[in-house]
């Protein structure tokens, strides 16, 4: 049984944790406050575990980074980068700032020419980051219920890690669009901005992206 360590304890972490449990993985959620995950652990059964950031980083063969983007680097430092070396780390984060959105458009702390994932990859070169799950709401991350399979856009420098994430996404009910190296995160991270506009302006959060292809 494959082991997944999820660094984070919010709705994204718990949703993906439940998805991995559903499909036969053993899962540990890492948090600074284990008490708030008591119910999640009880509901998850024998294969659901809770620990510190370091515990989750050591536990997982595959890691999910599911924290607020602006503290992602600090959380990796707390988890111990050495515990993540050469592992696939699914990066769900977005570089959302603290300023209020403008006309429904989120304010980002990154620039158009350097994504948050690139910053993380440059700071922690021994970690195999793969961007995924950043452009859809948590309600649709696992077994998304749409008329057609939606597209999940991914990128990362390590081909083996991208293939691992593709397998997970296919299991979770997604079509996968592999955009190649980490530089593609410059385009993938802003999809969160686009996804959020209908929600922030009109209260519509029940959508996802799909890449349409001509025959």
C-alpha positions as CSV (number, residue, x, y, z in Angstrom):
1,X,0.0,0.0,0.0
2,X,1.4,3.4,-1.0
3,X,1.8,6.0,1.7
4,X,0.9,9.6,1.2
5,X,1.9,12.4,3.5
6,X,-0.2,15.6,3.3
7,X,1.4,18.7,4.7
8,X,-1.6,20.8,5.8
9,X,-4.9,20.3,7.6
10,X,-7.4,22.6,5.8
11,X,-10.3,21.6,3.5
12,X,-7.9,20.8,0.5
13,X,-5.7,18.6,2.7
14,X,-8.7,16.7,4.2
15,X,-10.5,16.4,0.8
16,X,-7.4,14.9,-0.9
17,X,-6.7,12.8,2.1
18,X,-10.2,11.3,1.9
19,X,-9.6,10.7,-1.8
20,X,-6.4,8.8,-1.3
21,X,-8.0,6.8,1.4
22,X,-10.9,5.9,-0.9
23,X,-8.5,4.6,-3.5
24,X,-6.5,2.4,-1.2
25,X,-3.7,4.6,0.0
26,X,-2.4,5.0,3.6
27,X,-2.5,8.7,4.5
28,X,-1.0,11.0,7.2
29,X,-2.1,14.6,7.5
30,X,0.6,16.9,9.0
31,X,-0.5,19.8,11.1
32,X,0.6,22.1,13.9
33,X,-2.6,21.2,15.8
34,X,-3.4,17.5,15.8
35,X,-6.5,18.0,18.0
36,X,-8.4,19.6,15.1
37,X,-8.0,16.4,13.0
38,X,-9.4,14.0,15.5
39,X,-12.7,13.6,13.7
40,X,-11.0,13.2,10.3
41,X,-8.8,10.4,11.7
42,X,-11.7,8.6,13.3
43,X,-13.7,8.8,10.1
44,X,-10.8,7.7,8.0
45,X,-10.2,4.3,9.8
46,X,-7.0,2.4,10.2
47,X,-5.3,3.9,7.2
48,X,-5.7,7.5,8.4
49,X,-3.0,9.0,10.5
50,X,-2.2,12.4,12.0
51,X,1.1,13.9,12.9
52,X,3.4,16.9,12.7
53,X,4.6,18.4,9.4
54,X,7.8,16.5,9.9
55,X,5.9,13.3,10.6
56,X,3.9,13.6,7.4
57,X,7.0,14.5,5.4
58,X,8.8,11.4,6.6
59,X,5.8,9.1,6.3
60,X,4.9,9.8,2.7
61,X,6.3,8.1,-0.4
62,X,4.4,10.8,-2.2
63,X,3.7,14.2,-0.5
64,X,1.0,16.7,-1.0
65,X,1.7,20.4,-0.1
66,X,-1.7,21.8,0.8
67,X,-1.1,25.1,2.7
68,X,-1.5,28.8,2.1
69,X,0.9,29.7,-0.7
70,X,2.5,32.6,1.0
71,X,3.7,30.4,3.8
72,X,4.6,27.4,1.7
73,X,8.4,27.8,1.9
74,X,8.3,28.3,5.7
75,X,6.2,25.2,6.1
76,X,8.6,23.1,4.1
77,X,11.4,24.4,6.3
78,X,9.3,23.3,9.4
79,X,8.7,19.8,7.8
80,X,12.4,19.4,7.1
81,X,13.4,19.7,3.4
82,X,15.7,16.7,3.9
83,X,12.6,14.6,4.6
84,X,11.3,15.5,1.1
85,X,14.4,15.0,-1.0
86,X,13.8,13.2,-4.2
87,X,10.2,12.7,-3.4
88,X,7.2,13.7,-5.6
89,X,5.6,16.7,-3.9
90,X,2.2,17.6,-5.4
91,X,2.0,21.4,-5.1
92,X,-1.6,22.6,-4.7
93,X,-0.7,26.1,-3.6
94,X,-1.4,29.4,-5.2
95,X,0.4,32.7,-4.5
96,X,-2.6,34.5,-3.2
97,X,-1.8,37.7,-1.3
98,X,-3.7,39.3,1.7
99,X,-5.1,42.3,-0.3
100,X,-8.7,42.2,-1.3
101,X,-9.6,41.0,-4.8
102,X,-10.2,43.7,-7.4
103,X,-13.4,43.2,-9.4
104,X,-13.3,39.5,-8.5
105,X,-9.6,39.1,-9.5
106,X,-7.3,37.8,-6.7
107,X,-4.1,39.6,-5.9
108,X,-1.0,37.5,-6.3
109,X,2.4,37.9,-4.6
110,X,4.2,36.3,-7.5
111,X,5.1,37.9,-10.9
112,X,4.1,36.8,-14.4
113,X,7.7,35.7,-15.0
114,X,8.2,33.7,-11.9
115,X,5.6,31.4,-10.4
116,X,5.4,30.4,-6.7
117,X,6.3,26.8,-7.7
118,X,9.4,28.0,-9.5
119,X,10.4,29.9,-6.3
120,X,9.9,26.7,-4.3
121,X,11.8,24.6,-6.8
122,X,14.7,27.0,-6.8
123,X,14.9,27.1,-3.0
124,X,14.5,23.4,-2.6
125,X,16.2,21.9,-5.8
126,X,16.3,18.3,-4.4
127,X,12.5,18.1,-4.2
128,X,10.4,17.0,-7.2
129,X,7.5,19.5,-7.2
130,X,4.5,18.9,-9.5
131,X,1.8,21.6,-9.8
132,X,-1.7,20.2,-9.6
133,X,-5.1,20.7,-8.0
134,X,-4.6,24.5,-7.9
135,X,-7.3,25.4,-10.4
136,X,-10.5,23.9,-9.0
137,X,-12.4,24.0,-5.8
138,X,-12.0,21.3,-3.2
139,X,-15.5,20.0,-3.9
140,X,-14.4,18.8,-7.3
141,X,-10.9,17.5,-6.6
142,X,-11.8,13.9,-6.3
143,X,-14.4,12.3,-8.7
144,X,-15.5,15.6,-10.3
145,X,-19.2,15.3,-11.3
146,X,-19.4,17.0,-14.7
147,X,-20.9,15.9,-18.0
148,X,-17.4,15.5,-19.4
149,X,-14.1,14.8,-17.6
150,X,-12.5,18.2,-16.8
151,X,-8.8,18.9,-17.4
152,X,-6.2,19.2,-14.8
153,X,-3.1,21.1,-15.9
154,X,0.2,19.9,-14.4
155,X,3.9,20.8,-14.7
156,X,7.2,19.9,-13.0
157,X,10.8,19.3,-13.9
158,X,10.9,15.6,-13.1
159,X,9.2,13.3,-15.7
160,X,8.9,10.4,-13.3
161,X,7.1,12.6,-10.8
162,X,4.8,14.0,-13.4
163,X,3.9,10.5,-14.4
164,X,3.1,9.6,-10.8
165,X,0.8,12.5,-10.5
166,X,-0.9,11.7,-13.8
167,X,-1.7,8.2,-12.5
168,X,-3.3,9.7,-9.3
169,X,-5.3,12.2,-11.4
170,X,-6.6,9.5,-13.7
171,X,-7.7,7.5,-10.6
172,X,-9.4,10.6,-9.2
173,X,-11.4,11.0,-12.4
174,X,-9.5,13.7,-14.4
175,X,-8.1,14.1,-17.8
176,X,-4.5,15.3,-17.5
177,X,-2.8,18.0,-19.6
178,X,0.9,17.8,-19.0
179,X,2.4,21.3,-19.7
180,X,6.0,20.2,-19.1
181,X,8.7,21.9,-17.0
182,X,8.1,24.1,-13.9
183,X,8.1,27.3,-15.9
184,X,4.6,26.4,-17.1
185,X,3.4,27.1,-13.6
186,X,3.6,30.8,-14.6
187,X,0.5,30.0,-16.7
188,X,-1.1,27.3,-14.5
189,X,-1.2,29.3,-11.2
190,X,-3.2,32.2,-12.7
191,X,-5.9,29.7,-13.6
192,X,-7.0,29.9,-10.0
193,X,-7.6,33.6,-10.6
194,X,-9.8,32.8,-13.5
195,X,-11.6,30.0,-11.7
196,X,-12.4,32.3,-8.7
197,X,-13.9,35.2,-10.7
198,X,-17.4,33.7,-11.2
199,X,-17.4,32.8,-7.5
200,X,-16.3,36.1,-6.2
201,X,-18.5,38.1,-8.5
202,X,-21.6,35.9,-8.7
203,X,-21.3,33.2,-6.1
204,X,-20.8,30.5,-8.8
205,X,-18.2,27.9,-7.7
206,X,-19.5,24.8,-9.6
207,X,-17.2,24.7,-12.6
208,X,-13.9,23.4,-13.9
209,X,-11.7,23.8,-16.9
210,X,-11.5,21.5,-19.9
211,X,-9.1,21.7,-22.8
212,X,-11.0,21.1,-26.0
213,X,-9.3,19.5,-29.0
214,X,-10.3,19.4,-32.6
215,X,-10.3,16.1,-34.4
